[in-house]
């Protein structure tokens, strides 16, 4: 169990009623659930949720795939909404602001990583937005709900020109690819980028790549994704990864690769596509990563891993998306469709992110 408490974070009493959809057991079936959010602390922001993206993480913890689910589980960590109240010491937000909440809602705020605004790597462990244990010992509950109370540090300002429905997926799918792309300087116009997999993360990698001025090649196991990649998302090239001739034609041609695939797949064929000093970033979770040392050593290539980003970088990404018109492709759904949506996520039947219209479909009586 992970939690800590400081005087500045403490709050007393019970907060307001919150209506949500929750899973009660490993079946993962969601149904209406009412609970109380914690009382507003001095540095907290009370957010009326308008939208919440649907992520594969919602499947993992509603169905207890990691064997650590704390039922009832209220999923959702791609949250967008409007500030309804602020604590007396809040500096960054005011009532009426549009804000987002991402994959974590707390951290120690004292370690080297928190001090560098890389809270996702907090040495004590960042507190997940749902199914985590918060500073007061309570289990966190996510965005399939009418409201959330969050310390202002873990809230992000969304420009009012940017649609709230589009903002949620930036806070997981978006930042998961944006963070390593920035860390490895994949924002250099004219460079070449490969994107493995064209799901929620992959389509954002394509969009960021084009916004950065890169030449983007999409790799997929399915030829049916070609039309989407080239015409819908604007990729420059599409390759079926099982086609050896197409793969060989791209040998030593890519500066970067972002690998979003979580299914098991070979790595040597992709390593052969990198130029000297090329970088492959893995953001998916296959069961193993295996490649020949020669694939790495010859050409001085780099393989790197990444998860989501820190608070400073998340805000920078949101501002970049607003300034450059980068929007995830979404399918807007009501909360009552969430069980079907999770099944479709499992079956990879979504283009490219479900977003729940919380504001219009989930209301307290």
C-alpha positions, 0 to 999 in steps of 0.5 A, a space after each residue: 500500500 502506498 500513501 503519504 500525507 502532508 499538512 498542505 494536502 490534508 482535507 477533512 470531511 466528506 465531499 460531494 456525491 459522485 455518480 459513476 459507472 463501476 466494475 464490481 468483480 473480474 467480469 469487468 461489467 460496468 454499472 451505475 455506482 454512487 460514492 462521495 469524492 473527498 472534500 475539497 482541500 486547500 490546494 485542490 480543484 473540483 472538476 465537473 467531468 464532461 468527457 473521458 477517453 477509454 483506454 486499454 488500462 480500463 480493461 486491465 483493471 476492471 477485469 483484474 488482469 494484473 491481479 491487483 484490482 480494488 473493487 469497485 473499480 471506476 475506470 478512466 484516466 483521460 479526463 476533461 472537464 470544467 473547474 467548478 470549485 477551487 481551494 483557497 490556496 489554488 494558484 493556477 486555476 479559477 472557476 470556469 477553466 477547462 482542465 484535464 486530468 491524466 494517468 496519475 493524481 498524486 506523487 511525493 513532490 519531494 524526490 528528484 523526479 518530482 522536483 524535475 516535474 517527472 512525477 510519473 517516475 516518483 520514487 515512492 510511486 505516482 498515485 494512479 487516477 483510478 485503482 491507486 491508493 491516495 494520500 488519505 488511504 482511499 482508493 482512487 476512482 477515475 473519470 467514468 464519473 460526474 466529478 473529480 477532486 485533484 490537487 492542482 499540480 496534477 491538473 492541466 489547463 486546456 485552452 477554450 479553443 480546444 474541444 474538451 471531447 478531443 482533450 481527454 485522449 491527449 492525457 494518455 495516448 497523446 503524452 505516451 508518444 509525445 514524451 519520448 518523441 521530444 526526449 529523442 528529438 523526433 521534432 526535427 523537420 525533414 527527418 524520417 519516422 516509422 510508426 509500428 501499429 495504428 491504434 490509439 497511440 499509433 495514430 497520435 504518433 502519426 499526427 505528431 510526426 506530421 505536425 513536426 514536419 517528419 516523413 512518416 511511414 506506418 507499419 501494420 500487419 493489416 493491409 486494411 489500414 493502408 487507406 486510413 494511414 495515407 488518406 485519413 491520417 496523412 502518412 507518407 508511406 504504408 508498409 505491411 510488416 510481413 512483406 519482406 520486399 517492402 521491408 527490405 526496400 526501406 533498409 537504413 532509411 529511418 531516423 526514428 521508430 515509435 513502436 506502439 504494438 503490444 502484441 508479440 512481434 520480431 524486432 530485428 526487421 525493424 532495427 534493420 530499417 534504422 539509419 546509423 544512430 537511429 532510435 527505436 522507442 517502445 511504448 507498447 508492452 509485448 511479452 518479450 523484447 528480443 533482437 540480435 546484439 548486431 542489430 543494436 551494435 552495428 550502426 550504434 542504434 538505440 532502443 528506449 522505453 517510455 510510459 507517460 510524461 511529467 506534468 510540465 511536458 503534459 501541459 506543453 503537449 496540450 498547448 502544442 496540440 491547441 496551437 497546431 490543430 492536432 486532434 485525436 480521431 475519436 468516436 463519441 459515446 454515451 456512458 451506457 455504451 461503455 461495456 460495448 466500447 471496452 469489448 470493442 477496444 479488446 477487439 481493436 474495433 475503434 478508430 481511434 479512441 472512444 470518448 465518453 460524453 459524460 456531461 450529456 449521459 451521466 447525471 446525478 438526480 
